[in-house]
Amino acid sequence: MSSTPAAPGTTALDPAVAARLKRSADGLLPAIAQQYDTGEVLMLGWMDDEALHRTLTTGRCTYWSRSRSEYWVKGDTSGHVQLVKSVALDCDADTLLVKVDQTGAACHTGARTCFDADVLPVAR
């Protein structure tokens, strides 16, 4: 697997899909991983065109690691695999919703989800 993003215009992502995407200045889209059958929000990762292409064609979530500057397939080292059930763009085409079947923990801390450890109080 390549450890750097594909050069502009070299990704195999469907050009019709690529043309619709509204990427950040660094060429990335936030990708929310959600458990397909329960609706549980698991994590947020980042995808560029190549990561999205790999996700769509392999059925496994591939993300771009901003800290390591490389692609990573969820579960390759941990065994906590995300099998893709569907991928959708939001109404602005600037965020992805990836519905997955998560095996084990989604969070790098070992928790099932990245969103259950620090719940903030809400005034009522």
N, C-alpha and C positions, 0 to 999 in steps of 0.2 A: 504494500500500500504506500502511496505517496505520502510524504510527510510535509508537503507544502501545498497550498491551494493551487488548483489548476490555473494556468495563465488565462486571462480574459479571452473568452470565445473558444476555449478548448474543452470545456466540459461536455459531457454527452447528454446533459439534461435536455429534454425536449425544448426546442427553441420557443414554442408557443407558451410553455409554462414559464421559461426563463424571462420572456418578455413581460410577463404580468407581475413579476416579483418586485417589490419595493424594498431594497436592501439598505442597511445602515451604511455609513461612510466607509466602513471596513469590509463591506461586501457580505455581511451576515444577516441572517434572519433569526429571531428567537423562535425556538421550537419547544412547545409545551408538550410533555409526554403525559398522557392520561390513560389510566387503566380502562380498557374498552368496555368491560361489562359492569363495573361499579361506578364509573365516573370519577374515581379517586385521582386527584392531580398528583403526579409523582415527582416531576422534576422539570427544570428548564435547562435546555441546552442550546447550542448555536449551530446553525447550518449555513454553509455557502451552497452554491449551485452544485458542486461536485458531491458534497455530503448528502444533499437532497436526492440527487441522482442515484447514489449508492443505496440510500434508504429505500427509494421506490423500486429499485431493480433487484435488491437482495432480500427484502423483507425483514431486515435487521436495521435498527437505528444506528446511523453513522452520524457523528457530531464532529464539529471543528473545535478543538481545544484552544482557547485563546491563551491560556497560560503556557501550554507546551508547543503551540504552533504546529499541531499535527492532527490528522484525522484519528478518531477512535471509534471502534464499534462497541457499543454498550454490551458488556458481558464477556468480551474476549479474554480479559484477565480475571475478572471476578466470578464469572459464571452466571451473573445476574442479567440474563438476556432480555432484550425487549423485542418481541416478535410483532411486527407491524400489522395492524388490522386495517387502518385507513389513515390517510393524510389529507388534511383540508387547509385551505387558505382562509384567513379571516377576510372580512369585507373590504379592507384596505390593501390586501395582498402584502402585508408587512409582518405577519406572524403566522406560524404554522401550528396546527393542532395535530399531533400524532397520537392516534389511539393505538395502544399496544397491549399485548399480553405480557406482563412483567413477571419474570421469574426472580424470586428473592427480593433483596433490597434494591431500590432505585437510587438512593442517596449514597454518596461516597463515604458517609459516616457509618454506614451499615443499617440505617433506618429504612423502613419501607418507602417513605416519602421524604422529600426535602422540606416539606411544609408543616411538620407537626411538632417541631421542637421549640419554636419561638413564636407562639401565638400572642399577638398584641391585644391589649384591652381596647374595647370599643365602648364609647359612652352611649348610654341608653336613656 
